[in-house]
């Protein structure tokens, strides 16, 4: 899509009919929605059309910094206007996979 100038639907066409499991957030809570690859492609297409995403100006270092839990685990959805945060939960899951109270 980004480099070939395809729409979301054009980019998805070769995969139409292939079953993929829907995305969900990374929390341990029950998921109340399904987010498909086509949904993500359409979101990217919309973001590019609104000039919210430009591959030439995207700051990878900033993205990687703020996506870390210790730096907020946050991402701009609409630059400068709407930010998404990680789902809060009452337990801290350590690197060893063992939970402990927060």
N, C-alpha and C positions, 0 to 999 in steps of 0.2 A: 504494500500500500504506500509506504513512505517513499520509497525510491522509484517504484514503477508507476505511481500515480493512479493506482486502482482504487475503486470504491470498496467499502467493506464487503458488499455482496459479491463483487467480482473476485476479491481475494478469497472469500469463503467457498466459492463455487467448486474448486477441486476437492473439497472435503465434504460437500453436501452428501448426506446419507451415511457418513461415518459417525458412529456413536462415540461421543466423548462425555466423560463425567463432568457435570457442572462445577464451576468454581464456588468457593465459599470463603468466608473469612477464616483466619487461623485460630480463632478462639475455640474454647472447649464447650461453648454454649450451643444449644440447638440452632441450626441455621433456618431462618424464616424466608429465604429467597433462593432462587437459582440464577446464576450468572453464567451464561454460555460464552464460548469463544466468539461467536457472532456478536453477542452483546458488547464484548470488549472491543472488537474490530469497529463496530458502529460508534462506540464511544471515542475511540481514537480518531475516526473519520470526522466526527463532530468537533472534537478538540482541535484538530488541524484546521478545519474550516473556520473556527472561531479565533484562530491564531493563539490558542492556549498551549499548543505544543508545536515546536519547530525543532527538528532534529539538528539543525545547524547551530541553534542557540541553547539547546538543552544542557543544563549544568549537571553532569554526572556526579561530580564530587559533592556538590550540595545535596543532591538526591540521596546518595549513599550515606552521607553524614546524618541527615534527618530521619532516614528510615531505620536507624538503629534505636533500640529501645531506650538506651541511656541518653539519647538526644531527642526524645519525644515520640519516636515512631509515628511520624506524621508526614503527610503528603498533600500538596496543593491539588485540589480538584479543579477549581477555577482560580488561576493565579491572582494572589492578592485579595481574594474575596471569600473563598470557601476552602477550608482545610479539613482533611479526614485524619482521624487519629485511630490508633489501635484500640480494639475492644478491651475495656477494663475488666479485670477479674480479681477475685479475692485471694488467689493463690499465685505465688511466684514459682514458675517452673524453671529450675536450674539447668545448667548444661548437662547434668547427669540424668535429666528427665524426671527427677524427683520433685514433687511439689512441697512448698513450705508456705505458711501464712505470710501475708504481706505485712 
